[in-house]
Amino acid sequence: MLGLISVSRRALFLLKKRREHGSNMRSREARHQIAPELTPQILATLSDVFRENISGQGSENADANSTRKLAEKGHAGAQTHLGHMYYFGHGVPKNYAEARKWCLKAASFDVAEAQSKLGRIYANGYGVRQDFSKAAAWFEKAADQGSRADQCALGILYAYGAGVAKDDARAAAWFERAARQGDVYAQYALGVLQDYGAGASPGLCQGGSMGSEKCG
């Protein structure tokens, strides 16, 4: 579980840097690009939001083999799980191309977890050309199904204009949806956006559904 202090610091740092680079980012807005120096921090924040700990590679095992057999028969759950295994290198050697292949199959069944993984693959450029626009499209599919991590990820992309037109109101709206489900980063991000006068709902952080204390 992310610590409140580390999450709040990350939120404050990112939005402070966004303000510092505001004029540079506005000049890039039409192309939905961001200041290059912000990319590593944005990706680190996405990793925090999704609580990723990518580690370890292994050999094929019985679980991978049985999962693959089901996946090849079109079982969406098995396809999602196999994509997850290749993404993290759990039970199989890490392979982002295979992860993308199986997640695409599962995503065709509208599986939010697979859609989310595809968003992260494109955001990070894992085995593909980095593309925040494609990442945003996949995050939105999962977010619309209620995934709070993907809702938060969209808030980050809209706040920085990464792959989408920069839009504080939309960023706040996505953060608010995630915050109402208890996402800690989203709660702090809303507080910071309020401090910058963006379109967060004051009632959410002040006496709203998350309690009586101000989020920021």
C-alpha positions as CSV (number, residue, x, y, z in Angstrom):
1,M,0.0,0.0,0.0
2,L,1.4,3.4,-0.9
3,G,2.3,5.6,2.0
4,L,0.4,8.9,2.2
5,I,3.5,11.0,2.5
6,S,5.3,9.5,-0.6
7,V,2.1,9.8,-2.7
8,S,1.5,13.4,-1.7
9,R,5.1,14.3,-2.4
10,R,4.8,12.8,-5.8
11,A,1.6,14.6,-6.6
12,L,3.0,17.9,-5.4
13,F,6.2,17.5,-7.3
14,L,4.5,16.6,-10.5
15,L,2.1,19.5,-10.5
16,K,4.8,21.9,-9.4
17,K,6.9,20.8,-12.3
18,R,3.9,21.2,-14.6
19,R,3.5,24.8,-13.5
20,E,7.2,25.5,-14.0
21,H,7.0,24.1,-17.6
22,G,3.6,25.6,-18.3
23,S,4.6,27.8,-21.2
24,N,6.7,25.1,-22.8
25,M,3.9,22.6,-22.5
26,R,1.4,25.0,-24.0
27,S,3.5,25.3,-27.1
28,R,3.4,21.5,-27.5
29,E,-0.3,21.1,-26.7
30,A,-1.5,20.8,-30.3
31,R,0.7,17.8,-30.7
32,H,-0.3,16.3,-27.3
33,Q,3.4,16.3,-26.3
34,I,5.0,17.0,-22.9
35,A,8.3,18.4,-21.8
36,P,10.7,15.4,-22.2
37,E,12.1,15.9,-18.7
38,L,8.6,15.2,-17.2
39,T,8.2,11.8,-18.8
40,P,10.2,9.7,-16.3
41,Q,8.4,11.2,-13.4
42,I,5.0,10.7,-15.1
43,L,5.9,7.1,-15.7
44,A,7.1,6.6,-12.2
45,T,3.8,8.0,-10.9
46,L,1.8,5.6,-13.2
47,S,3.9,2.8,-11.7
48,D,2.9,4.0,-8.2
49,V,-0.8,4.3,-9.2
50,F,-0.8,0.7,-10.6
51,R,1.3,-0.5,-7.7
52,E,3.7,-2.2,-10.0
53,N,6.7,-4.2,-8.9
54,I,8.0,-5.8,-12.1
55,S,10.6,-8.4,-11.2
56,G,11.7,-11.9,-11.9
57,Q,11.9,-14.1,-14.9
58,G,11.3,-17.8,-14.9
59,S,10.9,-20.8,-17.0
60,E,7.6,-22.2,-18.4
61,N,5.8,-24.1,-15.7
62,A,2.6,-26.2,-15.4
63,D,0.5,-23.2,-14.5
64,A,1.7,-21.4,-17.6
65,N,1.1,-24.4,-19.8
66,S,-2.5,-25.0,-18.5
67,T,-3.2,-21.3,-18.7
68,R,-2.0,-21.2,-22.3
69,K,-4.2,-24.1,-23.3
70,L,-7.3,-22.4,-22.0
71,A,-6.2,-19.1,-23.6
72,E,-5.8,-20.7,-27.0
73,K,-9.4,-22.0,-26.7
74,G,-10.5,-18.3,-26.3
75,H,-11.0,-18.2,-22.6
76,A,-10.8,-14.4,-21.8
77,G,-9.8,-15.0,-18.2
78,A,-6.9,-17.2,-19.2
79,Q,-5.8,-14.8,-21.9
80,T,-5.8,-12.0,-19.3
81,H,-3.8,-14.1,-16.8
82,L,-1.3,-15.2,-19.5
83,G,-0.8,-11.6,-20.5
84,H,-0.2,-10.7,-16.9
85,M,2.3,-13.5,-16.5
86,Y,4.3,-12.4,-19.6
87,Y,4.0,-8.7,-18.5
88,F,5.6,-9.4,-15.1
89,G,7.7,-12.4,-15.9
90,H,5.8,-14.6,-13.5
91,G,6.1,-18.3,-14.4
92,V,7.4,-17.4,-17.9
93,P,10.2,-15.3,-19.2
94,K,9.1,-11.6,-19.3
95,N,8.0,-10.9,-22.8
96,Y,6.0,-7.7,-23.6
97,A,5.2,-8.8,-27.1
98,E,3.5,-11.9,-25.8
99,A,1.9,-9.8,-23.0
100,R,0.4,-7.4,-25.6
101,K,-0.7,-10.3,-27.8
102,W,-2.7,-12.0,-25.1
103,C,-4.0,-8.8,-23.6
104,L,-5.3,-7.7,-27.0
105,K,-7.2,-11.0,-27.3
106,A,-8.7,-10.5,-23.8
107,A,-9.5,-6.8,-24.4
108,S,-11.6,-7.9,-27.4
109,F,-13.9,-9.3,-24.7
110,D,-13.9,-5.9,-22.9
111,V,-11.8,-7.2,-20.0
112,A,-10.8,-4.1,-18.0
113,E,-7.6,-5.7,-16.6
114,A,-6.3,-6.5,-20.1
115,Q,-7.2,-3.0,-21.3
116,S,-5.3,-1.5,-18.4
117,K,-2.2,-3.6,-19.2
118,L,-2.3,-2.4,-22.8
119,G,-2.4,1.2,-21.6
120,R,0.6,0.6,-19.5
121,I,2.4,-1.1,-22.3
122,Y,1.9,1.9,-24.6
123,A,2.6,4.5,-21.9
124,N,6.0,2.9,-21.1
125,G,6.9,1.8,-24.6
126,Y,7.2,-1.8,-23.5
127,G,7.9,-3.7,-26.7
128,V,6.2,-1.0,-28.8
129,R,6.8,2.6,-29.7
130,Q,5.8,4.8,-26.7
131,D,2.4,6.3,-27.5
132,F,0.5,8.2,-24.8
133,S,-2.5,8.6,-27.1
134,K,-2.9,4.8,-27.4
135,A,-2.3,4.5,-23.7
136,A,-5.0,7.0,-22.9
137,A,-7.5,5.2,-25.2
138,W,-6.9,1.9,-23.4
139,F,-6.9,3.5,-19.9
140,E,-10.3,5.1,-20.7
141,K,-11.8,1.8,-21.7
142,A,-10.8,0.3,-18.3
143,A,-11.7,3.5,-16.4
144,D,-15.2,3.4,-17.9
145,Q,-15.6,0.0,-16.3
146,G,-14.8,1.5,-12.9
147,S,-11.0,0.8,-12.6
148,R,-9.9,3.5,-10.2
149,A,-6.2,3.1,-11.1
150,D,-7.0,3.7,-14.7
151,Q,-9.2,6.7,-13.8
152,C,-6.3,8.1,-11.9
153,A,-4.0,7.4,-14.8
154,L,-6.3,9.4,-17.1
155,G,-6.2,12.2,-14.6
156,I,-2.4,12.3,-14.8
157,L,-2.4,12.3,-18.7
158,Y,-5.0,15.1,-18.9
159,A,-3.2,17.1,-16.3
160,Y,0.0,17.1,-18.4
161,G,-1.5,16.9,-21.9
162,A,0.3,13.5,-22.5
163,G,-1.4,11.9,-25.4
164,V,-4.5,14.0,-24.9
165,A,-5.2,17.8,-25.0
166,K,-4.2,19.2,-21.6
167,D,-7.4,19.8,-19.7
168,D,-7.5,20.5,-15.9
169,A,-11.3,20.0,-15.7
170,R,-11.1,16.6,-17.2
171,A,-8.1,15.7,-15.1
172,A,-10.0,16.7,-12.0
173,A,-13.1,14.8,-13.1
174,W,-11.1,11.6,-13.5
175,F,-9.3,12.1,-10.3
176,E,-12.6,12.7,-8.5
177,R,-14.0,9.4,-9.8
178,A,-11.0,7.6,-8.5
179,A,-10.9,9.5,-5.3
180,R,-14.5,8.6,-4.6
181,Q,-13.4,5.0,-4.7
182,G,-10.7,5.7,-2.1
183,D,-7.6,6.1,-4.4
184,V,-5.0,7.9,-2.2
185,Y,-3.1,9.5,-5.1
186,A,-6.3,10.8,-6.6
187,Q,-7.3,12.4,-3.3
188,Y,-4.0,14.3,-3.0
189,A,-4.0,15.2,-6.7
190,L,-7.5,16.8,-6.3
191,G,-6.2,18.8,-3.3
192,V,-3.2,20.0,-5.3
193,L,-5.4,20.9,-8.3
194,Q,-7.6,22.9,-6.0
195,D,-4.6,24.8,-4.8
196,Y,-3.9,25.7,-8.4
197,G,-7.5,26.7,-9.0
198,A,-8.3,23.8,-11.3
199,G,-11.8,22.2,-11.6
200,A,-11.9,19.8,-8.7
201,S,-15.1,19.7,-6.7
202,P,-14.4,21.4,-3.3
203,G,-17.1,19.3,-1.6
204,L,-15.2,16.1,-2.2
205,C,-12.1,17.1,-0.3
206,Q,-13.9,19.3,2.2
207,G,-16.7,17.5,4.1
208,G,-17.5,15.3,1.1
209,S,-17.6,11.5,0.8
210,M,-13.9,11.2,1.9
211,G,-14.3,12.9,5.3
212,S,-14.1,16.3,6.8
213,E,-10.4,17.1,6.3
214,K,-9.1,18.8,3.2
215,C,-7.3,16.4,0.9
216,G,-4.4,18.7,0.1
